[in-house]
Amino acid sequence: MFEEGARLKEERGADKVFDFTLGNPEIEPPPAVLAAAQRVLASKTPHLHAYMPNAGHVRVRDAVAARLRAATGLDYTANHVIMTVGAGAALNTVLKAILDPGDEVITVAPFFAEYTFYAQNHGGRLVVVPPKQDLTPDIARIAAAITPRTRAILVNSPNNPSGVIYPASSFVEIEELLTRAEQPIVLISDEPYRALVFDDVIPPEVPPLVTRSIIATSWSKSLALAGERIGYLAFSPRMAEAAELFEACTFTSRVLGFVNAPALWQWVVAEVGDQVIDVGPYREKRDLMYEGLRRIGYECVKPQGAFYVFPRTPIDDDVAFVRWLAEEGVLTVPGSGFGMPGHIRISLTVERETIVRALPGFGRTFAKARPAGRRSAD
Ligand SMILES: Cc1ncc(COP(=O)(O)O)c(C=O)c1O
């Protein structure tokens, strides 16, 4: 899509191409974050930029643990936290620790496309389970997907690509499943969008609900620091195997070549990691796009967080529909890439004006598709 976008811009002029494909925060990090980075760089304290324990600086992990204690009421310490090179590294670090070749990781569609490859990186296999109509987890289908090879359930809420926030009841039911399971299965909660929520919806804290839970997250989205690569893994203190997993992941993070998370950004997030970008502009763009699409006739679950909108396509073939939209200069990503054909992902990391100017193209493409219609039920 990136290359198609470049070709179209060349052909038609950049102002006639509306690129909704990339989930790359277009805003700048909060000034307090940049100021903290400058303070670290100006500091004369020795060894700020040297090797450290592979899990990260203890003072930084203490700060993260204190935030987790406040949020969850659970007894997190520095020994439950490993600083990572973003959420992507957090996920690979833990998957390498828990997977043997042939093991399975269950996820719920729609899902972040890279999960497939993250599981494969470590000999594992991603097992994708369709969601309920409202795009929240269908627990009966997750239960049916569990086999003796299942090692983890991997969920992402607020969700990329749907923006849906999973309710506490989903996690209560997952806890029941995991308690009944014949082998130890962990829940990995991938949460880089936790702070990007609208309409006063608060995503439930997972560790108080699920005993065997591991948080994988980053400041890529909440502080618009995606290029700086800073995140963490946190093992619930309620897990019997927390200490063992901490040791294992300290090792896997190293041998995967991450070694440790960037020192500069560790110091920064220790200081200002509880800040969040202003979500107001994303809410406004969510409203503009969601309401605009609904007025045209698109069906869509209203996103409550993250920065995507994930409408159904008026024809079954989402790849063909993406091509039709591209003829209007509107670039989107087919839902098939996220395990959910018949949908498209629209990223809101664009100017407000881009949405206003692209909506007529969404409208014309919808009208063009209507005679063909959908055959599938969902
Ligand atoms: C659901 C999800 N998980 C993980 C990641 C990876 O995040 P990071 O940039 O912190 O590695 C992303 C990035 O877009 C994402 O959307």
PDBQT file of the ligand as one rigid body, heavy atoms in Angstrom, charges set to zero:
ROOT
HETATM    1  C1  LIG A 401      -1.525  -4.143  18.639  1.00  0.00    +0.000 C 
HETATM    2  C2  LIG A 401      -0.090  -3.780  18.533  1.00  0.00    +0.000 A 
HETATM    3  N1  LIG A 401       0.806  -4.481  19.238  1.00  0.00    +0.000 NA
HETATM    4  C3  LIG A 401       2.119  -4.193  19.174  1.00  0.00    +0.000 A 
HETATM    5  C4  LIG A 401       2.578  -3.183  18.370  1.00  0.00    +0.000 A 
HETATM    6  C5  LIG A 401       4.048  -2.906  18.338  1.00  0.00    +0.000 C 
HETATM    7  O1  LIG A 401       4.285  -1.735  19.068  1.00  0.00    +0.000 OA
HETATM    8  P1  LIG A 401       5.741  -1.145  19.268  1.00  0.00    +0.000 P 
HETATM    9  O2  LIG A 401       5.921  -0.078  18.243  1.00  0.00    +0.000 OA
HETATM   10  O3  LIG A 401       5.751  -0.591  20.654  1.00  0.00    +0.000 OA
HETATM   11  O4  LIG A 401       6.697  -2.266  19.087  1.00  0.00    +0.000 OA
HETATM   12  C6  LIG A 401       1.688  -2.422  17.610  1.00  0.00    +0.000 A 
HETATM   13  C7  LIG A 401       2.170  -1.380  16.701  1.00  0.00    +0.000 C 
HETATM   14  O5  LIG A 401       1.478  -0.845  15.890  1.00  0.00    +0.000 OA
HETATM   15  C8  LIG A 401       0.307  -2.730  17.692  1.00  0.00    +0.000 A 
HETATM   16  O6  LIG A 401      -0.592  -2.059  16.985  1.00  0.00    +0.000 OA
ENDROOT
TORSDOF 0
